[in-house]
Amino acid sequence: MGLGLPVAEIGPEDGWCDDPTDARYNRPVRLPYPGRHERLWRDDGIYDVVVVLGHNDAPPRPGAGSAASLHVARPGYGPTEGCVALALDHLLILLREAGPESRVCVEAD
């Protein structure tokens, strides 16, 4: 696909810890996982392409947000749970131009 970012496949055992009391908070985890987590393998396609945005990860601070990513938008651009979402074709165009130093800036109206 010619992306300027590192790429890794996900599988049914991949998740992301969103439990601020857990030592793996805001980190990838293998499922099953005892702490609260989000499953990355989904049937709705919104995580078919996911870019980890690097929010609250150096080091993670409990309660400062987790699992912030850029991913495929729901039909009609339905709401996310704090992520940024684009139509798949637009997301792939963006990723062809992106590199390790690229930044996503979000402005609130």
C-alpha positions as CSV (number, residue, x, y, z in Angstrom):
1,M,0.0,0.0,0.0
2,G,3.0,2.3,0.3
3,L,2.5,3.7,3.7
4,G,5.1,5.9,5.5
5,L,4.2,4.5,8.9
6,P,4.9,1.1,10.6
7,V,2.1,-1.4,9.9
8,A,0.9,-4.3,12.0
9,E,-2.0,-6.6,11.6
10,I,-4.5,-7.1,14.4
11,G,-6.3,-10.3,15.2
12,P,-9.2,-11.6,17.4
13,E,-6.9,-11.6,20.5
14,D,-5.9,-8.0,20.3
15,G,-7.3,-5.3,22.6
16,W,-6.5,-2.0,24.2
17,C,-6.7,-1.4,28.0
18,D,-8.8,1.5,29.0
19,D,-8.9,0.8,32.7
20,P,-7.1,3.7,34.5
21,T,-6.5,1.5,37.6
22,D,-4.7,-1.2,35.5
23,A,-0.9,-1.3,35.0
24,R,-1.5,-1.7,31.2
25,Y,-3.6,1.4,31.0
26,N,-3.6,2.9,27.5
27,R,-1.5,0.0,26.1
28,P,-2.3,-2.9,23.8
29,V,-3.2,-6.1,25.5
30,R,-3.8,-9.7,24.5
31,L,-7.3,-11.1,25.0
32,P,-8.8,-12.5,27.1
33,Y,-7.6,-9.7,29.5
34,P,-8.9,-9.3,33.1
35,G,-8.9,-5.5,33.1
36,R,-11.4,-3.3,31.3
37,H,-10.5,-3.1,27.7
38,E,-11.7,-2.4,24.2
39,R,-11.7,-5.3,21.6
40,L,-9.9,-4.2,18.4
41,W,-11.2,-7.1,16.2
42,R,-14.6,-5.9,15.1
43,D,-17.3,-6.9,12.6
44,D,-18.4,-3.4,11.7
45,G,-15.1,-2.4,9.9
46,I,-14.3,0.7,11.8
47,Y,-11.0,-0.7,13.0
48,D,-10.0,-2.2,9.6
49,V,-7.4,0.6,9.6
50,V,-6.3,2.1,12.9
51,V,-3.6,4.6,13.5
52,V,-2.5,5.0,17.2
53,L,-2.2,8.8,17.7
54,G,0.2,8.8,20.7
55,H,-2.1,10.5,23.1
56,N,-1.3,10.1,26.8
57,D,1.3,7.4,26.2
58,A,4.7,8.7,27.3
59,P,4.0,7.6,30.1
60,P,0.2,7.1,30.3
61,R,-1.4,9.1,33.1
62,P,-4.5,7.3,34.6
63,G,-7.7,9.1,33.6
64,A,-6.1,11.4,31.0
65,G,-7.5,9.4,28.1
66,S,-6.8,6.2,26.4
67,A,-7.2,4.4,23.0
68,A,-7.2,7.7,21.0
69,S,-6.9,6.7,17.4
70,L,-7.6,7.6,13.8
71,H,-9.8,5.0,12.3
72,V,-12.5,4.3,9.7
73,A,-15.7,6.3,10.1
74,R,-19.1,4.8,10.7
75,P,-21.6,5.2,7.9
76,G,-22.9,8.8,8.0
77,Y,-19.9,9.8,10.2
78,G,-21.6,8.6,13.3
79,P,-19.9,9.6,16.6
80,T,-16.7,8.1,17.9
81,E,-15.8,7.6,21.6
82,G,-13.1,10.3,21.4
83,C,-11.3,9.3,18.3
84,V,-10.9,10.9,14.8
85,A,-12.6,9.0,12.0
86,L,-12.5,9.4,8.2
87,A,-14.1,7.5,5.3
88,L,-11.8,4.6,4.4
89,D,-10.8,6.1,1.0
90,H,-9.9,9.4,2.6
91,L,-8.0,7.7,5.5
92,L,-5.9,5.7,3.0
93,I,-5.0,8.9,1.0
94,L,-4.0,10.6,4.2
95,L,-1.8,7.6,5.3
96,R,0.0,7.5,1.9
97,E,1.2,11.0,2.7
98,A,1.8,10.6,6.4
99,G,5.1,9.7,8.1
100,P,6.5,9.1,11.6
101,E,6.7,12.9,12.3
102,S,3.2,13.7,11.0
103,R,0.7,15.1,13.5
104,V,-3.1,15.1,13.8
105,C,-4.4,18.4,15.1
106,V,-8.1,18.5,16.2
107,E,-9.8,21.8,16.7
108,A,-13.1,22.2,18.6
109,D,-15.7,24.6,17.2
